[in-house]
Amino acid sequence: MSRRLARDSAYKLVFEYLFNGGQVPSVSYDLLQADVEFSQADQDYIKQVYEGVKSHYDELISMISGNTTNFNSIRIFKADLAALLVATYEMKYIHDIPYSVSISEIIDLVKCYSTENSSAFVNGVLAGVYKQLEGVKKDGDN
């Protein structure tokens, strides 16, 4: 299977996590893990993203909020917030995925699952996250 489909599944788990107030029924996670079409690498990616978003939630929300104008994370549409969390986690913690790939792939999911105007909003926020992470990376090189 592809990373794109694995990302779609991770996105859905994160959305369910947000929608259910921080809880995903184990049956949803177990069903994804039992899907025979996912390779072990896909399953590992899904688990890494889902568990990573949960464990770094406050940090990721802070990064997202720092790149929005007059938007509290509580007010962000859950479908958009799930996308922002997945992409921000990937950009910060999964170093073999280029930032541009994380952004463009998540924008495709937003276009599929969210509102007509959401892709521009998500892209703008992720552009800020990108700049923030690039700045940290450059500062770390000195």
C-alpha positions in Angstrom: 0.0 0.0 0.0 1.1 3.6 -0.1 2.2 6.2 2.5 -0.7 8.3 1.2 -3.3 5.7 2.3 -1.5 5.2 5.6 -1.5 9.0 6.1 -5.3 9.0 5.4 -5.8 6.4 8.1 -3.6 8.3 10.6 -5.6 11.4 9.8 -8.9 9.6 10.5 -7.6 8.3 13.8 -6.4 11.8 14.9 -9.8 13.2 13.8 -11.6 10.6 15.8 -9.3 11.3 18.8 -10.2 15.0 18.6 -13.9 14.4 18.0 -14.2 12.0 21.0 -12.4 14.4 23.4 -9.0 12.6 23.5 -10.2 9.1 23.2 -10.2 6.7 20.2 -12.1 3.5 20.8 -9.6 0.7 20.6 -11.8 -1.0 18.0 -11.0 1.8 15.5 -7.3 1.4 16.0 -7.5 -2.4 16.0 -9.4 -2.4 12.8 -6.7 -0.4 11.1 -3.9 -2.6 12.4 -5.7 -5.7 11.2 -6.1 -4.4 7.7 -4.1 -6.9 5.7 -3.6 -4.4 2.9 -1.3 -2.3 5.0 2.3 -3.3 5.0 4.2 -3.5 8.3 5.8 -0.1 7.4 2.4 1.4 6.8 1.2 0.1 10.2 4.3 1.4 11.9 3.8 4.8 10.3 0.1 5.0 11.4 1.0 4.0 15.0 3.9 6.4 15.1 1.8 9.4 13.9 -1.2 8.6 16.0 0.8 7.9 19.2 3.1 10.8 18.4 0.2 13.3 18.0 -1.2 12.1 21.3 2.0 12.3 23.3 3.1 15.6 21.8 -0.4 17.1 21.6 0.3 20.2 23.7 3.5 21.0 21.9 1.9 20.6 18.5 -1.1 22.7 19.5 1.3 25.4 20.6 3.1 25.4 17.3 -0.2 25.5 15.4 -1.6 28.3 17.6 1.6 30.3 17.2 1.0 30.3 13.4 -2.7 31.4 13.4 -3.9 34.9 13.7 -6.8 35.4 16.2 -7.6 31.7 16.1 -7.7 29.7 19.3 -7.1 26.0 18.5 -10.5 25.2 20.1 -12.2 27.2 17.3 -10.4 25.4 14.5 -12.7 23.0 12.6 -11.8 19.5 13.8 -11.1 18.2 10.3 -8.6 21.0 9.8 -7.1 20.6 13.2 -6.5 16.9 12.6 -4.7 17.7 9.4 -2.6 20.4 11.1 -1.7 18.0 13.8 -0.7 15.2 11.5 1.4 17.5 9.2 3.0 19.3 12.1 4.0 16.0 13.8 5.4 14.7 10.5 7.4 17.9 9.9 8.8 18.0 13.4 9.4 14.3 14.1 9.6 12.2 11.0 12.8 13.3 9.3 12.7 11.2 6.2 9.6 13.0 4.9 10.3 16.3 3.2 8.3 19.2 4.6 6.8 19.9 1.2 5.5 16.4 0.9 3.9 16.5 4.4 2.2 19.8 3.4 1.0 18.8 -0.1 -0.3 15.4 1.0 -2.2 16.8 3.9 -3.7 19.6 1.7 -5.0 16.8 -0.6 -6.7 15.2 2.4 -8.2 18.6 3.5 -9.6 19.1 0.0 -11.2 15.7 0.3 -12.6 15.9 3.9 -13.0 19.5 4.8 -14.6 22.7 3.6 -14.0 24.6 0.4 -11.9 27.3 2.2 -10.0 25.0 4.5 -7.1 24.2 2.2 -6.0 27.8 2.1 -6.2 28.1 5.9 -4.3 24.9 6.5 -1.7 25.8 3.9 -1.1 29.2 5.5 -0.7 27.7 9.0 1.6 25.0 7.7 3.7 27.6 5.9 4.3 29.3 9.2 5.2 26.0 10.9 7.6 25.3 8.0 9.3 28.6 8.5 9.5 28.1 12.2 11.0 24.6 11.8 13.4 25.8 9.1 14.6 28.6 11.5 15.2 26.0 14.3 17.1 23.8 11.9 19.3 26.7 10.7 19.9 27.8 14.2 20.9 24.3 15.2 23.5 24.2 12.3 25.5 27.1 13.8 
